[in-house]
Amino acid sequence: MGKMKNRLLNLLLVSAMSVSVLGACSNNNDPKESSEPAATESSDNGTPAETAAFSDISQTIRGNKTPTQEQMDEVNNTMNDTYLGDLYDEKIPSHYEAYPYKKDVTLDVWLPADSNIPDMNNQVVQKQVEKLTGIKVNFITPPVGQEADAFTLMISSGELPDIIIEPERYPGGMEAGLKDGAYLDLTDLMEKNTPNYSEWRNSDETRRKTTVTDSGKLLGFYGIAPYSEWMWFGMLIKKEALEKTGMEIPTTMDEWHAFLTKAKEVGYSEPLNYGSTYGQIFTGIINGAFGVWDWTFMDADGKVQWGPAQPKAKDYLTTMQQWNKEGLLNRDWATADFNQRMASAISNKTAVMMDSPDTMWSYWKQQNNIDFVGALNPVLNAGDKAATTYKNFKRTGRSAAITTQADDVEAAMAWLDFAYSKKGWEILNYGEYGKTHLVDDSGKPYFQPESNIYKDPDGQPVATTLVKYRMHSWPDIRDEHNSNPLIVAEGSYSGDIRKYWTENMDTSVAMPPITFTQDEASREAELGNQLSTLRGEYFAKIISGQLPVSAYDKFLSEAKKMGLDEFLSIHQAALDRYNQR
């Protein structure tokens, strides 16, 4: 990075800098009018801000299944987006006046590595973004599994890159990073320097509310979707298990017990794959039936409560201890990692997984031809409505912040802003035109059967190509429902399951994406870590039979001594502020 600077001087320079106006005009995407020259709009000093006028190429691109190299070049190498339709309630902006960027600049961008992408600097989508924006990027990625330590070392060194992806890793959150002089306050710069991001986030109240701090500050760029994404995690049952048991999809806890017992009788030795080292026992899927949610939730009065401290916790623990004794759970539920879970999933041991239907579409259906169905979260009594604490508030993907050591703040903002333009939306979600996606008659991109998403030249599976040829989690406009190749693959029903879950479960208990003040964040993290460790130890030992269910009383007493009431008061204060945004 090599950018050690005097922070005070840098902050003064940033605040005094003359930020050029990126005109508010945009490319007209109406096929009937887009062949007309684009209008110009006066800048602050009265000088017309010129913008490129693109010829309408919708007739040659839409519905074209065999584009020529010349057509692919025009789509991939220019900002022309006249062939793209408007697919959502709000139009995606098309402001390209900042590109190509006026100066030769290279941005240092820190982000956690993806094990499926050996070198982010050679990721095809990012190379295309670099070409279109004229802004070079040097990605700095720590070794997989060492992200936390690497981030801590970077912050403590005082040597920062221009941009940090996942800036909320900062101790105390992004506002703490601002207060300590690490992150820039972008509030007064956004409207001028990020016409796409500003227009998109302000086009919907939920997007606006979830991308601003309680005090009204804009500290970064967030992944914000055109809609609330479907929930992604739940109960999945092998169809063959339903056939072998002769039973219907269970709904109540009693029905689930009967089904799992029968599944064990017909040969599934560990019918429910229940847990793992990454926390499946706290998914809210089963414990939610008892109102014993994983973590914080809102009660009927809109007050914050802590799930493990709810009245029916002992009932939940008694049930799971019994199921464990009866051999209804995978024996390694307390220790299994992802690979161990998937190995069990495809074996004859397992009848039910608690996981993502996208993941299981790959492991069960695509790789092993095992069909499956989705079940709603269990309930205690017949007729009760299934519920979940998961709700997507149109916030998705990752976030990004610009640091006080950015050499060219305007360039950093322009590079990030491109992801919220219509062209950026297409490229980041769907990859390169021709090789990775085509465009249908309505102007909607799609992955063709011969796409390198599905037929990778290197023979890699879709679980890898979805990050190799596109961006799956990024500060952008993520079109998860249409651009997740596992959802839209021919014959895939994972999206149908996710949609079914989302439309048929009560989300009134779900907490919105609240934020904490610097002081709150530090204390909340301290208390949260202690409570999480306490919960994990007691619940696991009780379910496994190492402790009796009566040990729950001691757990609750210790949680209160640790500061549970203070923990809840911090969350309540943050929720109250969120509601006032």
Residue pairs with C-beta under 8 A, 6 or more apart in sequence:
1 108
1 140
1 159
1 160
1 161
2 159
3 108
3 159
3 160
3 161
3 162
3 405
3 407
4 158
4 159
4 405
5 405
7 158
7 181
7 404
7 405
8 181
10 404
10 405
11 181
11 404
14 184
14 404
14 409
17 409
17 410
19 189
19 192
19 193
19 409
19 410
20 192
20 410
21 43
21 44
21 49
21 192
22 49
22 95
22 97
22 98
22 192
22 193
22 194
22 195
22 414
23 40
23 41
23 43
23 49
23 51
23 95
23 97
23 195
24 41
24 95
24 195
25 38
25 39
25 40
25 41
25 49
25 51
25 95
25 97
26 51
26 93
26 94
26 95
26 96
26 195
27 34
27 38
27 51
27 52
27 54
27 79
27 80
27 81
27 82
27 94
27 96
27 422
28 34
28 36
28 38
29 81
29 82
29 84
29 85
29 86
29 91
29 94
29 422
31 56
31 58
31 59
31 82
34 54
34 55
34 56
34 58
34 82
35 55
35 56
36 53
37 53
38 51
38 52
38 53
38 54
39 51
40 48
40 49
40 50
40 51
41 48
41 49
41 51
42 48
42 49
43 49
49 97
50 97
51 96
51 97
52 79
52 96
54 78
54 79
54 80
54 81
54 82
55 80
55 82
56 82
57 71
57 74
57 75
57 80
57 82
57 83
58 82
58 83
58 443
60 71
60 83
61 67
61 71
61 75
61 83
61 439
62 83
62 439
62 440
62 441
62 442
62 443
63 439
63 440
63 441
64 71
64 438
64 439
65 438
65 448
67 75
67 433
67 434
67 438
71 434
72 433
72 434
74 80
75 83
75 433
75 434
76 128
76 432
76 433
76 434
77 131
77 132
78 132
79 96
79 99
79 132
79 423
81 94
81 421
81 422
81 423
81 426
83 439
83 443
84 422
84 423
84 426
84 439
84 443
84 445
85 442
85 443
85 444
86 92
86 443
87 226
87 442
87 443
87 444
87 479
87 482
88 226
88 227
89 226
90 200
90 203
90 204
90 226
91 203
92 200
92 226
92 420
92 421
92 422
92 425
92 477
93 195
93 196
93 199
93 200
93 420
93 421
93 422
94 196
94 421
94 422
94 423
95 195
95 196
95 199
95 417
95 421
96 421
96 423
97 195
98 133
98 414
98 417
99 132
99 133
99 134
99 414
99 418
100 132
100 133
100 134
101 133
101 134
101 135
101 411
101 414
101 415
103 408
103 411
104 136
105 135
105 136
105 407
105 408
105 411
106 135
106 136
106 137
106 138
107 135
107 136
107 137
107 138
107 161
107 162
107 163
107 406
107 408
107 411
107 412
107 415
108 138
108 140
108 161
108 162
108 163
109 137
109 138
109 139
109 140
109 161
109 162
109 163
109 164
109 165
110 139
110 140
110 141
110 151
110 154
110 161
110 163
110 164
110 165
111 120
111 139
111 140
111 141
111 164
111 165
111 166
111 398
112 141
112 142
112 144
112 147
112 165
112 166
113 120
113 141
113 142
113 143
113 144
113 147
114 120
114 144
114 467
115 144
116 460
116 463
116 464
116 467
116 468
117 123
117 467
117 468
120 126
120 139
120 141
121 137
121 138
121 139
123 468
124 431
124 432
124 468
124 469
125 427
125 428
125 431
125 432
125 469
125 470
125 471
126 137
126 139
126 471
128 427
128 432
129 137
129 415
129 418
129 419
129 424
129 427
129 428
130 136
130 137
132 418
132 423
132 427
133 414
133 415
133 418
135 411
135 414
135 415
137 415
140 161
142 149
142 150
142 151
143 150
147 169
148 169
151 169
154 160
154 161
155 170
155 171
155 182
159 405
160 182
160 403
160 404
160 405
161 403
161 405
162 402
162 403
162 405
162 406
162 407
162 408
162 412
163 400
163 401
163 402
163 403
163 406
163 412
163 415
163 416
164 183
164 400
164 401
164 403
165 398
165 399
165 400
165 475
166 398
166 399
167 174
167 177
167 183
167 219
167 220
167 399
167 400
167 401
168 174
168 399
170 176
170 177
170 180
170 182
170 183
171 521
171 522
171 525
172 516
172 518
172 521
172 522
172 525
173 515
173 516
173 518
173 521
174 183
174 213
174 219
174 220
174 399
174 401
174 515
175 213
175 217
175 219
175 515
175 516
175 517
175 518
175 521
176 518
176 521
176 522
177 183
177 219
177 401
178 184
178 185
178 217
178 219
179 518
181 404
182 403
182 404
183 219
183 220
183 401
183 402
183 403
183 404
184 219
184 401
184 402
184 403
184 404
184 406
184 409
185 217
185 218
185 219
186 218
186 219
186 220
186 402
186 413
187 216
187 217
187 218
189 409
189 413
190 197
190 198
190 218
190 413
191 198
193 409
193 410
193 413
193 414
193 417
194 221
194 413
194 414
194 416
194 417
194 420
195 417
196 417
196 418
196 419
196 420
196 421
196 424
197 221
197 416
197 417
197 419
197 420
199 420
200 207
200 224
200 420
200 477
201 207
201 208
201 211
201 222
201 224
201 420
202 208
204 394
206 228
206 393
206 394
207 224
207 394
207 395
209 578
209 581
210 222
210 224
210 393
210 394
210 395
210 512
210 513
211 218
211 222
211 224
211 395
212 218
212 581
213 219
213 515
214 515
214 517
214 574
214 577
214 578
214 580
214 581
216 581
219 401
220 399
220 400
220 401
220 402
220 475
221 399
221 400
221 401
221 416
221 417
221 419
221 420
221 475
222 395
222 397
222 399
222 475
223 395
223 396
223 397
223 398
223 399
223 473
223 474
223 475
223 476
223 478
224 394
224 395
224 396
224 477
224 478
225 392
225 394
225 395
225 396
225 477
225 478
225 479
225 480
226 394
226 477
226 479
227 394
227 481
228 391
228 392
228 393
228 394
228 502
229 392
229 394
229 396
229 478
229 480
229 481
230 392
230 480
230 481
230 495
230 498
230 499
230 501
230 502
231 388
231 390
231 391
231 392
231 498
231 501
231 502
231 505
232 356
232 357
232 358
232 390
232 498
233 283
233 285
233 354
233 355
233 356
233 390
234 285
234 354
234 357
234 374
234 375
234 376
234 377
234 388
234 497
234 501
235 285
235 352
235 353
235 354
235 374
235 375
235 376
235 377
235 378
236 352
236 353
236 354
236 355
236 357
236 360
236 372
236 373
236 374
236 375
236 497
237 249
237 351
237 352
237 372
237 373
237 374
237 375
238 350
238 351
238 352
238 364
238 370
238 371
238 372
239 370
239 371
239 372
239 373
240 370
240 371
241 263
241 266
241 268
241 271
241 351
241 352
242 248
242 249
242 373
244 263
244 266
244 267
245 259
245 262
245 263
245 266
246 262
247 258
247 259
247 262
249 373
249 375
250 256
250 258
250 259
250 375
250 378
251 375
251 376
251 378
251 379
251 382
251 386
252 378
252 379
252 380
252 381
252 382
252 384
253 286
253 289
253 319
253 378
253 379
253 380
256 286
256 378
257 319
257 323
257 328
260 271
260 272
260 323
260 328
260 351
260 352
261 326
261 328
263 271
263 351
263 352
264 271
264 326
264 327
264 328
267 348
268 348
268 349
268 350
268 351
269 327
269 348
269 349
270 327
270 328
270 329
270 330
270 331
270 344
270 349
270 350
271 328
271 349
271 350
271 351
271 352
272 323
272 328
272 329
272 330
272 350
272 351
272 352
272 354
273 280
273 329
273 330
273 333
273 341
273 344
273 345
273 350
273 352
273 353
273 354
273 355
274 280
274 281
274 320
274 329
274 330
274 333
274 354
275 281
275 329
275 330
275 333
275 334
275 336
276 333
276 335
276 336
276 337
276 338
276 340
276 341
277 334
277 335
277 336
277 337
278 337
278 338
280 333
280 354
280 355
281 287
281 320
281 333
281 539
281 540
281 543
282 294
282 295
282 535
282 536
282 539
283 294
283 354
284 293
284 294
284 307
284 377
284 388
284 389
284 390
285 354
285 377
285 378
286 316
286 320
286 354
286 377
286 378
287 293
287 294
287 307
287 316
288 377
288 378
288 387
288 388
288 389
289 316
289 377
289 378
289 379
289 380
290 310
290 312
290 313
290 315
290 316
290 319
290 380
291 307
291 310
291 311
291 312
292 307
292 308
292 310
292 312
292 313
292 316
293 307
293 310
293 389
293 509
294 307
294 308
294 389
295 306
295 307
295 389
296 304
296 305
296 306
296 307
296 511
296 568
296 571
297 304
297 305
297 307
297 389
297 509
297 510
297 511
298 304
298 305
298 508
298 509
298 510
298 511
298 575
299 305
299 509
300 508
302 575
303 572
304 511
304 568
304 571
304 572
304 575
305 568
306 531
306 559
306 564
306 567
306 568
307 389
308 531
308 535
308 539
308 555
308 559
309 556
309 559
309 564
313 552
313 556
314 549
314 552
317 539
317 542
317 543
317 549
317 552
318 549
320 329
320 543
321 542
321 543
321 544
321 545
321 549
323 329
324 543
324 544
324 545
325 545
330 336
330 341
330 344
330 349
330 350
332 340
332 344
334 540
334 544
336 344
341 353
341 355
342 363
344 350
345 353
345 355
345 360
345 363
345 364
346 363
346 364
346 367
346 368
346 370
353 360
353 372
356 494
357 372
357 374
357 493
357 494
357 495
357 497
357 498
358 484
358 486
358 487
358 494
358 498
359 463
359 486
360 372
360 494
361 486
361 489
361 492
361 493
361 494
362 461
362 462
362 463
362 486
364 370
364 371
364 372
365 371
365 372
365 492
366 461
366 462
366 489
367 461
373 497
374 497
374 498
374 500
374 501
376 386
376 500
376 501
376 504
376 505
377 386
377 387
377 388
377 505
378 386
379 385
379 386
379 387
385 505
385 506
386 504
386 505
386 506
387 505
387 506
387 507
387 508
387 509
388 501
388 505
388 506
388 507
388 509
388 510
389 507
389 509
389 510
389 511
390 507
390 510
391 507
391 510
391 512
393 512
393 513
395 513
396 473
396 478
396 480
397 473
397 474
397 475
397 476
397 478
398 473
398 474
398 475
399 475
400 416
400 475
402 409
402 412
402 413
402 416
406 412
416 475
418 424
419 425
419 428
419 474
419 475
419 476
419 477
420 476
420 477
424 476
424 477
425 476
425 477
425 479
426 433
426 437
426 445
428 470
428 471
428 474
428 476
428 477
429 445
429 470
429 471
429 476
429 477
429 478
429 479
429 482
429 483
430 436
430 437
430 445
430 446
430 447
430 470
430 483
431 437
431 453
431 469
431 470
432 469
433 439
433 445
435 451
435 452
435 469
436 447
436 451
436 452
436 453
436 469
436 470
437 445
437 446
437 447
437 448
437 451
437 453
438 445
438 446
438 448
439 445
439 446
440 446
444 482
445 482
445 483
446 482
446 488
447 453
447 454
447 485
447 488
447 489
449 455
449 490
452 465
452 469
453 462
453 465
453 466
453 469
453 470
453 485
454 462
454 465
454 485
454 489
456 464
456 465
456 468
460 468
462 485
462 486
462 489
463 486
465 485
466 472
466 484
466 485
466 486
470 483
470 485
472 484
480 487
481 487
481 495
482 488
484 495
486 492
486 494
487 494
487 495
487 498
488 495
511 571
511 575
512 575
512 578
513 578
514 571
514 574
514 575
514 577
514 578
515 574
515 578
516 524
516 570
516 574
520 570
520 573
520 574
523 566
523 570
524 567
524 570
524 571
527 562
527 563
527 564
527 566
527 567
527 570
528 567
530 562
530 563
531 559
531 562
531 564
531 567
534 555
534 558
534 559
534 562
535 555
535 559
538 547
538 551
538 552
538 554
538 555
539 555
541 547
541 551
542 548
542 549
542 551
542 552
